[in-house]
Amino acid sequence: MSVIYSAGVPAQAASNSTYKELAIFGDVFERVRAQYVTPPDEKKLVEAAINGMLASLDPHSSYMNAEEAADMQTETKGEFGGIGIEVTMEDEMVKVITPIDDTPGARAGILAGDLISEINGQPVRGMQLSDAVEKMRGPVNTPIKLTILRKGADKPIELSVTREIIPIRAVKSRVEGDVGYLRIIKFSEKTYDDLEAAIKKIKTDVPADKLKGYVLDLRLNPGGLLDQAIYVSDAFLQKGEIVSTRSRDPEDTRRFNATAGDLTDGKPLIVLVNGGSASASEIVAGALQDLKRATVVGTRSFGKGSVQTIIPMGDKGALRLTTALYYTPSGKSIQGTGIHPDVVVEQPLPPELQGKVRAEGESSLRGHIQGQSETEEGSGSFAYVPPETKDDVQLNYALDLLRGTKTDPSFPPDPAKAVVENMKKK
């Protein structure tokens, strides 16, 4: 989602008829509280009523209680209390993909390939991965006991690990021969700083005269903070409007423009998107596409063109409310339609997923805000990225374009020169 934080604005007084409707709600609440077959949880009743009201607006407006609001703050800050391991699920147990360097998990001796069978004495078998991850997270300086099964070990290994603040990597990067690869996982408070550091490292690893360009991978990126989407777009631009947000009051329209300074020095850029690219990632793809700074490759994005404002409600939680739609530099709303790639490259599904997943987008969500340009075809595409680069058709297509081993009419022979010429016209 594209999120901004706000202290809120004074609420306008409701009409007399609205107060009469609220009185009916109060009467119903009292009847339920007093006469339901078993004593109801009054707090849950109120929260359900609030969420019911917000759900009638659109799929992205909701109420968060104090605990949920705190979790979201942790998520957007890009850090949490945990032990520092990347995991997946295998044979109904948590499998360690890798321990993160200099974290409690790494220092305790957890190794890639370890299987976690118990967390604090509770068997992992039967848990969802998300539940297991949640159990491993917790307050800083609190211990967690893990039972680990390791290939070659005679018996299970018992470990006690103390949680610390674990930074969440917002950007992963590597060098693909003569191309810099940048994958933005989500738009948290750390995203721009992580991106800047990643580009700097790629420049150090590959001489400028050898570097063909960059691939910015936004596939499977669900979005995040609006300001970070603007900063990331600005990292590749010299000037031009990045995005505008428009609410129901025309006077509240806001426009965000790029500042001079392209971190990649105008090197050719390809952006990868698919059905899992939503909201903030679509802002970046739309800006770089409209301003002719990048060629967008892949399949149509999710199509979430709305902005949610987080309004704190004191110690009672927070309100996530859709307050605006965003528009790309060309003045186009992608709500319900998504970003259409310059070069459509389908990623085949593996046999085990064929017929088991659907291509979904914003337009398939019940109660979504109808987009201005939305058609029956709707938005979205399959959201799948192969774990191995050799199987990644979309990434390899982008690498071939940058290296000149594959040509496409939408990809200029000298992209860097094309960018400069385009900027002169604006």
Secondary structure as a PSIPRED ss2 file (coil, helix, strand):
# PSIPRED VFORMAT (PSIPRED V4.0)

   1 M C   1.000  0.000  0.000
   2 S E   0.000  0.000  1.000
   3 V E   0.000  0.000  1.000
   4 I E   0.000  0.000  1.000
   5 Y E   0.000  0.000  1.000
   6 S C   1.000  0.000  0.000
   7 A C   1.000  0.000  0.000
   8 G C   1.000  0.000  0.000
   9 V C   1.000  0.000  0.000
  10 P C   1.000  0.000  0.000
  11 A C   1.000  0.000  0.000
  12 Q C   1.000  0.000  0.000
  13 A C   1.000  0.000  0.000
  14 A C   1.000  0.000  0.000
  15 S C   1.000  0.000  0.000
  16 N H   0.000  1.000  0.000
  17 S H   0.000  1.000  0.000
  18 T H   0.000  1.000  0.000
  19 Y H   0.000  1.000  0.000
  20 K H   0.000  1.000  0.000
  21 E H   0.000  1.000  0.000
  22 L H   0.000  1.000  0.000
  23 A H   0.000  1.000  0.000
  24 I H   0.000  1.000  0.000
  25 F H   0.000  1.000  0.000
  26 G H   0.000  1.000  0.000
  27 D H   0.000  1.000  0.000
  28 V H   0.000  1.000  0.000
  29 F H   0.000  1.000  0.000
  30 E H   0.000  1.000  0.000
  31 R H   0.000  1.000  0.000
  32 V H   0.000  1.000  0.000
  33 R H   0.000  1.000  0.000
  34 A H   0.000  1.000  0.000
  35 Q H   0.000  1.000  0.000
  36 Y C   1.000  0.000  0.000
  37 V C   1.000  0.000  0.000
  38 T C   1.000  0.000  0.000
  39 P C   1.000  0.000  0.000
  40 P C   1.000  0.000  0.000
  41 D C   1.000  0.000  0.000
  42 E H   0.000  1.000  0.000
  43 K H   0.000  1.000  0.000
  44 K H   0.000  1.000  0.000
  45 L H   0.000  1.000  0.000
  46 V H   0.000  1.000  0.000
  47 E H   0.000  1.000  0.000
  48 A H   0.000  1.000  0.000
  49 A H   0.000  1.000  0.000
  50 I H   0.000  1.000  0.000
  51 N H   0.000  1.000  0.000
  52 G H   0.000  1.000  0.000
  53 M H   0.000  1.000  0.000
  54 L H   0.000  1.000  0.000
  55 A H   0.000  1.000  0.000
  56 S C   1.000  0.000  0.000
  57 L C   1.000  0.000  0.000
  58 D C   1.000  0.000  0.000
  59 P C   1.000  0.000  0.000
  60 H C   1.000  0.000  0.000
  61 S C   1.000  0.000  0.000
  62 S E   0.000  0.000  1.000
  63 Y E   0.000  0.000  1.000
  64 M E   0.000  0.000  1.000
  65 N C   1.000  0.000  0.000
  66 A H   0.000  1.000  0.000
  67 E H   0.000  1.000  0.000
  68 E H   0.000  1.000  0.000
  69 A H   0.000  1.000  0.000
  70 A H   0.000  1.000  0.000
  71 D H   0.000  1.000  0.000
  72 M H   0.000  1.000  0.000
  73 Q H   0.000  1.000  0.000
  74 T H   0.000  1.000  0.000
  75 E H   0.000  1.000  0.000
  76 T H   0.000  1.000  0.000
  77 K H   0.000  1.000  0.000
  78 G C   1.000  0.000  0.000
  79 E E   0.000  0.000  1.000
  80 F E   0.000  0.000  1.000
  81 G E   0.000  0.000  1.000
  82 G E   0.000  0.000  1.000
  83 I C   1.000  0.000  0.000
  84 G C   1.000  0.000  0.000
  85 I E   0.000  0.000  1.000
  86 E E   0.000  0.000  1.000
  87 V E   0.000  0.000  1.000
  88 T E   0.000  0.000  1.000
  89 M E   0.000  0.000  1.000
  90 E E   0.000  0.000  1.000
  91 D C   1.000  0.000  0.000
  92 E C   1.000  0.000  0.000
  93 M E   0.000  0.000  1.000
  94 V E   0.000  0.000  1.000
  95 K E   0.000  0.000  1.000
  96 V E   0.000  0.000  1.000
  97 I E   0.000  0.000  1.000
  98 T E   0.000  0.000  1.000
  99 P E   0.000  0.000  1.000
 100 I C   1.000  0.000  0.000
 101 D C   1.000  0.000  0.000
 102 D C   1.000  0.000  0.000
 103 T C   1.000  0.000  0.000
 104 P H   0.000  1.000  0.000
 105 G H   0.000  1.000  0.000
 106 A H   0.000  1.000  0.000
 107 R H   0.000  1.000  0.000
 108 A C   1.000  0.000  0.000
 109 G C   1.000  0.000  0.000
 110 I C   1.000  0.000  0.000
 111 L C   1.000  0.000  0.000
 112 A C   1.000  0.000  0.000
 113 G C   1.000  0.000  0.000
 114 D C   1.000  0.000  0.000
 115 L E   0.000  0.000  1.000
 116 I E   0.000  0.000  1.000
 117 S E   0.000  0.000  1.000
 118 E E   0.000  0.000  1.000
 119 I E   0.000  0.000  1.000
 120 N C   1.000  0.000  0.000
 121 G C   1.000  0.000  0.000
 122 Q E   0.000  0.000  1.000
 123 P E   0.000  0.000  1.000
 124 V C   1.000  0.000  0.000
 125 R C   1.000  0.000  0.000
 126 G C   1.000  0.000  0.000
 127 M C   1.000  0.000  0.000
 128 Q C   1.000  0.000  0.000
 129 L H   0.000  1.000  0.000
 130 S H   0.000  1.000  0.000
 131 D H   0.000  1.000  0.000
 132 A H   0.000  1.000  0.000
 133 V H   0.000  1.000  0.000
 134 E H   0.000  1.000  0.000
 135 K H   0.000  1.000  0.000
 136 M H   0.000  1.000  0.000
 137 R C   1.000  0.000  0.000
 138 G C   1.000  0.000  0.000
 139 P C   1.000  0.000  0.000
 140 V C   1.000  0.000  0.000
 141 N C   1.000  0.000  0.000
 142 T C   1.000  0.000  0.000
 143 P E   0.000  0.000  1.000
 144 I E   0.000  0.000  1.000
 145 K E   0.000  0.000  1.000
 146 L E   0.000  0.000  1.000
 147 T E   0.000  0.000  1.000
 148 I E   0.000  0.000  1.000
 149 L E   0.000  0.000  1.000
 150 R C   1.000  0.000  0.000
 151 K C   1.000  0.000  0.000
 152 G C   1.000  0.000  0.000
 153 A C   1.000  0.000  0.000
 154 D C   1.000  0.000  0.000
 155 K C   1.000  0.000  0.000
 156 P C   1.000  0.000  0.000
 157 I E   0.000  0.000  1.000
 158 E E   0.000  0.000  1.000
 159 L E   0.000  0.000  1.000
 160 S E   0.000  0.000  1.000
 161 V E   0.000  0.000  1.000
 162 T E   0.000  0.000  1.000
 163 R C   1.000  0.000  0.000
 164 E E   0.000  0.000  1.000
 165 I E   0.000  0.000  1.000
 166 I E   0.000  0.000  1.000
 167 P E   0.000  0.000  1.000
 168 I C   1.000  0.000  0.000
 169 R C   1.000  0.000  0.000
 170 A C   1.000  0.000  0.000
 171 V E   0.000  0.000  1.000
 172 K E   0.000  0.000  1.000
 173 S E   0.000  0.000  1.000
 174 R E   0.000  0.000  1.000
 175 V E   0.000  0.000  1.000
 176 E E   0.000  0.000  1.000
 177 G C   1.000  0.000  0.000
 178 D C   1.000  0.000  0.000
 179 V E   0.000  0.000  1.000
 180 G E   0.000  0.000  1.000
 181 Y E   0.000  0.000  1.000
 182 L E   0.000  0.000  1.000
 183 R E   0.000  0.000  1.000
 184 I E   0.000  0.000  1.000
 185 I C   1.000  0.000  0.000
 186 K C   1.000  0.000  0.000
 187 F E   0.000  0.000  1.000
 188 S C   1.000  0.000  0.000
 189 E C   1.000  0.000  0.000
 190 K C   1.000  0.000  0.000
 191 T H   0.000  1.000  0.000
 192 Y H   0.000  1.000  0.000
 193 D H   0.000  1.000  0.000
 194 D H   0.000  1.000  0.000
 195 L H   0.000  1.000  0.000
 196 E H   0.000  1.000  0.000
 197 A H   0.000  1.000  0.000
 198 A H   0.000  1.000  0.000
 199 I H   0.000  1.000  0.000
 200 K H   0.000  1.000  0.000
 201 K H   0.000  1.000  0.000
 202 I H   0.000  1.000  0.000
 203 K H   0.000  1.000  0.000
 204 T H   0.000  1.000  0.000
 205 D H   0.000  1.000  0.000
 206 V C   1.000  0.000  0.000
 207 P C   1.000  0.000  0.000
 208 A C   1.000  0.000  0.000
 209 D C   1.000  0.000  0.000
 210 K C   1.000  0.000  0.000
 211 L C   1.000  0.000  0.000
 212 K C   1.000  0.000  0.000
 213 G E   0.000  0.000  1.000
 214 Y E   0.000  0.000  1.000
 215 V E   0.000  0.000  1.000
 216 L E   0.000  0.000  1.000
 217 D E   0.000  0.000  1.000
 218 L C   1.000  0.000  0.000
 219 R C   1.000  0.000  0.000
 220 L C   1.000  0.000  0.000
 221 N C   1.000  0.000  0.000
 222 P C   1.000  0.000  0.000
 223 G C   1.000  0.000  0.000
 224 G E   0.000  0.000  1.000
 225 L E   0.000  0.000  1.000
 226 L H   0.000  1.000  0.000
 227 D H   0.000  1.000  0.000
 228 Q H   0.000  1.000  0.000
 229 A H   0.000  1.000  0.000
 230 I H   0.000  1.000  0.000
 231 Y H   0.000  1.000  0.000
 232 V H   0.000  1.000  0.000
 233 S H   0.000  1.000  0.000
 234 D H   0.000  1.000  0.000
 235 A C   1.000  0.000  0.000
 236 F C   1.000  0.000  0.000
 237 L C   1.000  0.000  0.000
 238 Q C   1.000  0.000  0.000
 239 K C   1.000  0.000  0.000
 240 G C   1.000  0.000  0.000
 241 E E   0.000  0.000  1.000
 242 I E   0.000  0.000  1.000
 243 V E   0.000  0.000  1.000
 244 S E   0.000  0.000  1.000
 245 T E   0.000  0.000  1.000
 246 R E   0.000  0.000  1.000
 247 S C   1.000  0.000  0.000
 248 R C   1.000  0.000  0.000
 249 D C   1.000  0.000  0.000
 250 P H   0.000  1.000  0.000
 251 E H   0.000  1.000  0.000
 252 D H   0.000  1.000  0.000
 253 T C   1.000  0.000  0.000
 254 R E   0.000  0.000  1.000
 255 R E   0.000  0.000  1.000
 256 F E   0.000  0.000  1.000
 257 N E   0.000  0.000  1.000
 258 A C   1.000  0.000  0.000
 259 T C   1.000  0.000  0.000
 260 A C   1.000  0.000  0.000
 261 G C   1.000  0.000  0.000
 262 D C   1.000  0.000  0.000
 263 L C   1.000  0.000  0.000
 264 T C   1.000  0.000  0.000
 265 D C   1.000  0.000  0.000
 266 G C   1.000  0.000  0.000
 267 K C   1.000  0.000  0.000
 268 P C   1.000  0.000  0.000
 269 L E   0.000  0.000  1.000
 270 I E   0.000  0.000  1.000
 271 V E   0.000  0.000  1.000
 272 L E   0.000  0.000  1.000
 273 V E   0.000  0.000  1.000
 274 N C   1.000  0.000  0.000
 275 G C   1.000  0.000  0.000
 276 G C   1.000  0.000  0.000
 277 S C   1.000  0.000  0.000
 278 A C   1.000  0.000  0.000
 279 S C   1.000  0.000  0.000
 280 A H   0.000  1.000  0.000
 281 S H   0.000  1.000  0.000
 282 E H   0.000  1.000  0.000
 283 I H   0.000  1.000  0.000
 284 V H   0.000  1.000  0.000
 285 A H   0.000  1.000  0.000
 286 G H   0.000  1.000  0.000
 287 A H   0.000  1.000  0.000
 288 L H   0.000  1.000  0.000
 289 Q H   0.000  1.000  0.000
 290 D H   0.000  1.000  0.000
 291 L C   1.000  0.000  0.000
 292 K C   1.000  0.000  0.000
 293 R C   1.000  0.000  0.000
 294 A C   1.000  0.000  0.000
 295 T E   0.000  0.000  1.000
 296 V E   0.000  0.000  1.000
 297 V E   0.000  0.000  1.000
 298 G E   0.000  0.000  1.000
 299 T C   1.000  0.000  0.000
 300 R C   1.000  0.000  0.000
 301 S C   1.000  0.000  0.000
 302 F C   1.000  0.000  0.000
 303 G C   1.000  0.000  0.000
 304 K C   1.000  0.000  0.000
 305 G C   1.000  0.000  0.000
 306 S E   0.000  0.000  1.000
 307 V E   0.000  0.000  1.000
 308 Q E   0.000  0.000  1.000
 309 T E   0.000  0.000  1.000
 310 I E   0.000  0.000  1.000
 311 I E   0.000  0.000  1.000
 312 P E   0.000  0.000  1.000
 313 M C   1.000  0.000  0.000
 314 G H   0.000  1.000  0.000
 315 D H   0.000  1.000  0.000
 316 K H   0.000  1.000  0.000
 317 G C   1.000  0.000  0.000
 318 A E   0.000  0.000  1.000
 319 L E   0.000  0.000  1.000
 320 R E   0.000  0.000  1.000
 321 L E   0.000  0.000  1.000
 322 T E   0.000  0.000  1.000
 323 T E   0.000  0.000  1.000
 324 A E   0.000  0.000  1.000
 325 L E   0.000  0.000  1.000
 326 Y E   0.000  0.000  1.000
 327 Y E   0.000  0.000  1.000
 328 T C   1.000  0.000  0.000
 329 P C   1.000  0.000  0.000
 330 S C   1.000  0.000  0.000
 331 G C   1.000  0.000  0.000
 332 K C   1.000  0.000  0.000
 333 S E   0.000  0.000  1.000
 334 I C   1.000  0.000  0.000
 335 Q C   1.000  0.000  0.000
 336 G C   1.000  0.000  0.000
 337 T C   1.000  0.000  0.000
 338 G C   1.000  0.000  0.000
 339 I C   1.000  0.000  0.000
 340 H C   1.000  0.000  0.000
 341 P C   1.000  0.000  0.000
 342 D C   1.000  0.000  0.000
 343 V E   0.000  0.000  1.000
 344 V E   0.000  0.000  1.000
 345 V C   1.000  0.000  0.000
 346 E C   1.000  0.000  0.000
 347 Q C   1.000  0.000  0.000
 348 P C   1.000  0.000  0.000
 349 L C   1.000  0.000  0.000
 350 P C   1.000  0.000  0.000
 351 P C   1.000  0.000  0.000
 352 E C   1.000  0.000  0.000
 353 L C   1.000  0.000  0.000
 354 Q C   1.000  0.000  0.000
 355 G C   1.000  0.000  0.000
 356 K C   1.000  0.000  0.000
 357 V C   1.000  0.000  0.000
 358 R C   1.000  0.000  0.000
 359 A C   1.000  0.000  0.000
 360 E E   0.000  0.000  1.000
 361 G C   1.000  0.000  0.000
 362 E H   0.000  1.000  0.000
 363 S H   0.000  1.000  0.000
 364 S H   0.000  1.000  0.000
 365 L C   1.000  0.000  0.000
 366 R C   1.000  0.000  0.000
 367 G C   1.000  0.000  0.000
 368 H C   1.000  0.000  0.000
 369 I C   1.000  0.000  0.000
 370 Q C   1.000  0.000  0.000
 371 G C   1.000  0.000  0.000
 372 Q C   1.000  0.000  0.000
 373 S C   1.000  0.000  0.000
 374 E C   1.000  0.000  0.000
 375 T C   1.000  0.000  0.000
 376 E C   1.000  0.000  0.000
 377 E C   1.000  0.000  0.000
 378 G C   1.000  0.000  0.000
 379 S C   1.000  0.000  0.000
 380 G C   1.000  0.000  0.000
 381 S E   0.000  0.000  1.000
 382 F C   1.000  0.000  0.000
 383 A C   1.000  0.000  0.000
 384 Y C   1.000  0.000  0.000
 385 V C   1.000  0.000  0.000
 386 P C   1.000  0.000  0.000
 387 P C   1.000  0.000  0.000
 388 E C   1.000  0.000  0.000
 389 T H   0.000  1.000  0.000
 390 K H   0.000  1.000  0.000
 391 D H   0.000  1.000  0.000
 392 D C   1.000  0.000  0.000
 393 V H   0.000  1.000  0.000
 394 Q H   0.000  1.000  0.000
 395 L H   0.000  1.000  0.000
 396 N H   0.000  1.000  0.000
 397 Y H   0.000  1.000  0.000
 398 A H   0.000  1.000  0.000
 399 L H   0.000  1.000  0.000
 400 D H   0.000  1.000  0.000
 401 L H   0.000  1.000  0.000
 402 L H   0.000  1.000  0.000
 403 R H   0.000  1.000  0.000
 404 G C   1.000  0.000  0.000
 405 T C   1.000  0.000  0.000
 406 K C   1.000  0.000  0.000
 407 T C   1.000  0.000  0.000
 408 D C   1.000  0.000  0.000
 409 P C   1.000  0.000  0.000
 410 S C   1.000  0.000  0.000
 411 F C   1.000  0.000  0.000
 412 P C   1.000  0.000  0.000
 413 P C   1.000  0.000  0.000
 414 D C   1.000  0.000  0.000
 415 P H   0.000  1.000  0.000
 416 A H   0.000  1.000  0.000
 417 K H   0.000  1.000  0.000
 418 A H   0.000  1.000  0.000
 419 V H   0.000  1.000  0.000
 420 V H   0.000  1.000  0.000
 421 E H   0.000  1.000  0.000
 422 N H   0.000  1.000  0.000
 423 M H   0.000  1.000  0.000
 424 K H   0.000  1.000  0.000
 425 K H   0.000  1.000  0.000
 426 K C   1.000  0.000  0.000
